[in-house]
Amino acid sequence: MERKSILCPNCRKLINTDEPTCPFCGMSKPASQWKAVTSRLMSPSSGNIIQYILYLNIFIYVLSLLLSMSQIGMSSNPFRFLSPSIGALQLLGASGTIPIDYYHRWWAPISANYLHGGILHIFFNMMALRQLGPTVIQEYGANRMIIIYTLGGVIGFLFSYMAGTPFTLGASAAVCSLIGSILYYGKSRGGAYGQALYKEVFGWVIGLGIFGFVVPGIDNWAHGGGILGGILIGYILGYREKKRDSLSHSILAAACIVITLISLSLGIITRVFL
């Protein structure tokens, strides 16, 4: 009797369709249709997750410009060029003590990760995402990358909030959580590869520190909190060489996606209906 083969949706190794679990990564029922669909949407090799995050950031940035209309900033300061209005950014979910304490926007530490104050702001953050994201996906998997990016960004903005920052936003808190997770991976794994990766990403930390103290208006608390959040979440979740991907990772990643989309919609919903 002929036996058919497929690529495991999780580890991409060739296995038989009648395998109850993948002999390489331990994924249960690897031949099920819904797991195949999930794999196509979230395949680490395709970089789809990074593209989805990038597109969502661009969409929210364009929306913030459209909501600003005639108030769009055209300052000679390059970091303020094409800057959305404060009102639009607050509506869409900027974080800080003002939005959270005075306007009770408790979801702001989530939504603020997808808002940007200018064209260069979003450009640099998305460039960093494209450079760091593939490494996190490779070592942690797509699901854990989503969890690290989402919860690490939240931790970063909670640090900023507790430090008393009145108004803050940007993907850099979430991007810094990717840096933190790579730092943890490199230090924990060790070896030539781990040490090289650790040293390379630690250079990012030094660069961020210098940039944050030289350029005014940088939220160093969010950056530092994001890095610490990435280290902590990386330690809790573990990376692929230590812990296999599991159903709990998939569920938590899906929850992060749903909560993020709801948070990005809540500002407009409350403005229209309340």
C-alpha positions as CSV (number, residue, x, y, z in Angstrom):
1,M,0.0,0.0,0.0
2,E,1.4,3.4,-1.0
3,R,2.1,5.8,1.8
4,K,1.9,9.5,1.2
5,S,4.3,12.1,2.6
6,I,3.9,15.7,3.6
7,L,6.0,18.4,5.2
8,C,5.3,18.8,8.9
9,P,3.5,22.2,9.3
10,N,5.7,23.0,12.3
11,C,9.3,21.8,11.6
12,R,9.0,21.4,7.8
13,K,10.5,17.9,7.9
14,L,9.2,15.2,5.5
15,I,6.9,12.8,7.3
16,N,4.2,10.2,6.5
17,T,0.6,11.5,6.5
18,D,-0.5,8.7,8.8
19,E,1.9,9.8,11.6
20,P,-0.1,10.5,14.8
21,T,2.7,12.9,15.9
22,C,5.7,14.3,14.1
23,P,8.7,12.2,14.9
24,F,11.0,15.2,14.7
25,C,9.1,18.0,16.6
26,G,6.3,16.1,18.4
27,M,3.5,18.1,16.8
28,S,0.2,16.1,17.2
29,K,-1.9,15.3,14.0
30,P,0.5,17.0,11.6
31,A,-1.6,16.0,8.6
32,S,-4.8,17.8,9.7
33,Q,-6.1,20.3,7.3
34,W,-6.4,23.3,9.7
35,K,-2.8,22.9,10.7
36,A,-1.7,23.0,7.0
37,V,-3.7,26.2,6.5
38,T,-2.1,27.7,9.7
39,S,1.3,26.7,8.4
40,R,0.8,28.5,5.1
41,L,-0.3,31.7,6.9
42,M,2.5,31.5,9.6
43,S,5.4,29.8,7.9
44,P,8.7,31.0,9.4
45,S,10.4,30.5,6.0
46,S,8.1,32.8,4.2
47,G,8.4,35.7,6.5
48,N,4.6,36.2,6.3
49,I,4.3,37.2,10.0
50,I,6.9,40.0,9.6
51,Q,5.1,41.2,6.4
52,Y,1.7,41.2,8.2
53,I,3.1,43.3,11.1
54,L,4.8,45.7,8.7
55,Y,1.6,46.2,6.6
56,L,-0.5,46.8,9.7
57,N,2.0,49.4,10.9
58,I,1.8,51.2,7.6
59,F,-2.0,51.0,7.5
60,I,-2.3,52.5,10.9
61,Y,0.2,55.2,10.0
62,V,-1.6,56.2,6.8
63,L,-4.9,56.1,8.8
64,S,-3.4,58.5,11.4
65,L,-2.4,60.9,8.6
66,L,-5.9,60.7,7.1
67,L,-7.5,61.5,10.5
68,S,-5.1,64.4,10.9
69,M,-6.1,66.0,7.6
70,S,-4.8,69.6,7.6
71,Q,-2.9,69.2,10.9
72,I,-0.2,66.9,9.4
73,G,3.2,68.1,10.6
74,M,5.6,69.3,7.9
75,S,8.3,70.5,10.2
76,S,11.9,71.0,9.0
77,N,12.9,68.5,11.7
78,P,13.2,65.2,9.7
79,F,11.8,63.2,12.7
80,R,8.7,65.3,12.6
81,F,8.1,65.2,8.8
82,L,4.6,63.9,7.9
83,S,3.7,63.8,11.6
84,P,0.1,62.9,12.5
85,S,-1.7,65.2,14.9
86,I,-1.8,64.5,18.6
87,G,-5.5,64.1,18.5
88,A,-5.3,61.4,15.8
89,L,-2.6,59.5,17.7
90,Q,-4.5,59.6,20.9
91,L,-7.7,58.4,19.2
92,L,-5.9,55.4,17.7
93,G,-4.3,54.4,21.0
94,A,-1.1,56.3,22.0
95,S,0.1,55.3,25.5
96,G,1.4,57.3,28.5
97,T,0.0,58.8,31.7
98,I,-2.4,61.2,29.8
99,P,-4.2,58.6,27.7
100,I,-4.3,56.0,30.4
101,D,-5.0,58.1,33.6
102,Y,-7.1,60.9,32.1
103,Y,-8.9,59.2,29.2
104,H,-8.9,55.7,30.7
105,R,-7.5,54.0,27.6
106,W,-6.2,50.9,29.4
107,W,-5.5,49.2,26.1
108,A,-3.0,51.9,25.0
109,P,0.2,49.8,25.9
110,I,-1.0,47.4,23.2
111,S,-2.2,49.7,20.5
112,A,0.7,52.2,20.9
113,N,3.1,49.6,19.4
114,Y,1.5,50.3,16.0
115,L,1.5,54.1,16.0
116,H,4.3,56.4,14.7
117,G,5.0,60.1,14.9
118,G,6.5,60.6,11.5
119,I,7.8,59.0,8.3
120,L,11.3,58.4,9.6
121,H,10.0,57.1,12.9
122,I,8.1,54.3,11.1
123,F,10.9,53.7,8.5
124,F,13.6,53.0,11.1
125,N,11.3,50.8,13.2
126,M,10.2,48.7,10.3
127,M,13.8,48.4,9.1
128,A,14.8,47.1,12.5
129,L,11.8,44.7,12.5
130,R,12.9,43.2,9.1
131,Q,16.4,42.7,10.4
132,L,15.6,41.2,13.8
133,G,12.3,39.4,13.1
134,P,13.7,36.5,10.9
135,T,16.2,35.6,13.6
136,V,13.5,35.4,16.3
137,I,11.3,33.3,14.0
138,Q,14.1,31.0,13.2
139,E,15.1,30.4,16.9
140,Y,11.7,30.7,18.6
141,G,9.2,29.9,15.8
142,A,6.4,32.2,14.4
143,N,4.0,31.8,17.3
144,R,6.5,32.6,20.0
145,M,7.7,35.6,17.9
146,I,4.2,37.0,17.9
147,I,4.0,36.5,21.7
148,I,7.3,38.2,22.3
149,Y,6.6,41.1,20.0
150,T,3.1,41.7,21.5
151,L,3.7,41.2,25.2
152,G,7.3,42.6,25.1
153,G,5.9,45.8,23.6
154,V,3.3,46.0,26.3
155,I,5.9,45.5,29.0
156,G,7.9,48.3,27.5
157,F,5.1,50.8,27.5
158,L,4.1,49.8,31.1
159,F,7.7,50.6,32.1
160,S,7.2,54.0,30.4
161,Y,3.9,54.6,32.1
162,M,5.2,53.8,35.5
163,A,8.1,56.2,34.9
164,G,5.5,58.9,34.3
165,T,5.9,59.5,30.5
166,P,2.9,61.6,29.5
167,F,2.5,60.6,25.9
168,T,4.4,57.9,23.9
169,L,4.1,55.6,21.0
170,G,6.0,53.6,18.4
171,A,7.0,50.0,17.5
172,S,10.4,50.4,19.1
173,A,9.2,48.9,22.4
174,A,8.1,45.8,20.6
175,V,11.2,45.7,18.4
176,C,13.3,46.0,21.6
177,S,11.6,43.0,22.9
178,L,12.9,41.1,19.9
179,I,16.4,42.3,20.8
180,G,15.9,41.1,24.4
181,S,14.8,37.6,23.2
182,I,17.8,37.3,21.0
183,L,20.1,38.4,23.8
184,Y,18.6,35.7,26.0
185,Y,18.9,33.1,23.3
186,G,22.5,33.9,22.5
187,K,23.6,33.9,26.1
188,S,21.6,30.7,27.0
189,R,22.7,28.7,23.9
190,G,26.3,29.7,24.0
191,G,28.8,28.2,21.6
192,A,30.3,30.1,18.7
193,Y,26.9,30.9,17.1
194,G,25.2,31.9,20.3
195,Q,28.1,34.2,21.4
196,A,28.3,35.8,17.9
197,L,24.6,36.5,17.9
198,Y,24.7,37.9,21.5
199,K,27.6,40.2,20.6
200,E,25.9,41.4,17.5
201,V,22.6,42.2,19.1
202,F,24.3,43.7,22.2
203,G,25.7,46.3,19.7
204,W,22.1,47.2,19.0
205,V,21.6,47.9,22.7
206,I,24.6,50.1,22.9
207,G,23.5,52.0,19.8
208,L,20.0,52.4,21.1
209,G,21.4,53.8,24.4
210,I,23.6,56.3,22.7
211,F,20.8,57.3,20.3
212,G,18.3,57.6,23.2
213,F,20.5,60.0,25.2
214,V,21.6,62.1,22.2
215,V,18.3,62.6,20.4
216,P,15.5,64.4,22.4
217,G,12.1,62.8,22.6
218,I,13.2,59.2,22.7
219,D,11.3,57.0,25.2
220,N,14.2,55.2,26.8
221,W,12.0,53.7,29.4
222,A,9.9,51.9,26.7
223,H,13.1,50.7,25.0
224,G,14.6,49.4,28.2
225,G,11.3,47.8,29.3
226,G,11.0,46.2,25.9
227,I,14.4,44.6,26.1
228,L,13.8,43.3,29.6
229,G,10.4,42.1,28.6
230,G,11.9,40.2,25.6
231,I,14.5,38.5,27.9
232,L,11.8,37.5,30.4
233,I,9.4,36.2,27.8
234,G,12.1,34.4,25.9
235,Y,13.1,32.7,29.2
236,I,9.5,31.7,30.0
237,L,8.6,30.4,26.6
238,G,12.0,28.9,25.8
239,Y,13.5,28.6,22.3
240,R,13.2,25.7,19.8
241,E,16.3,24.0,20.9
242,K,15.1,23.8,24.5
243,K,11.3,23.5,24.1
244,R,9.2,22.3,21.2
245,D,6.4,24.3,19.7
246,S,3.1,23.4,21.4
247,L,-0.6,24.1,21.1
248,S,-0.4,26.6,24.0
249,H,2.0,28.7,21.9
250,S,-0.5,28.7,19.0
251,I,-3.4,29.6,21.3
252,L,-1.5,32.4,23.0
253,A,-0.2,33.8,19.7
254,A,-3.8,33.8,18.3
255,A,-5.0,35.6,21.5
256,C,-2.3,38.2,21.0
257,I,-3.4,38.8,17.4
258,V,-7.1,39.2,18.4
259,I,-6.4,41.5,21.4
260,T,-4.1,43.7,19.2
261,L,-6.8,44.1,16.5
262,I,-9.4,44.8,19.2
263,S,-7.2,47.4,20.9
264,L,-6.5,49.2,17.6
265,S,-10.3,49.5,17.0
266,L,-11.3,50.5,20.5
267,G,-10.3,54.1,20.2
268,I,-12.5,54.8,17.2
269,I,-15.3,52.6,18.6
270,T,-15.4,54.6,21.9
271,R,-15.2,57.9,20.0
272,V,-18.2,57.0,17.7
273,F,-20.5,55.2,20.2
274,L,-19.7,56.7,23.6
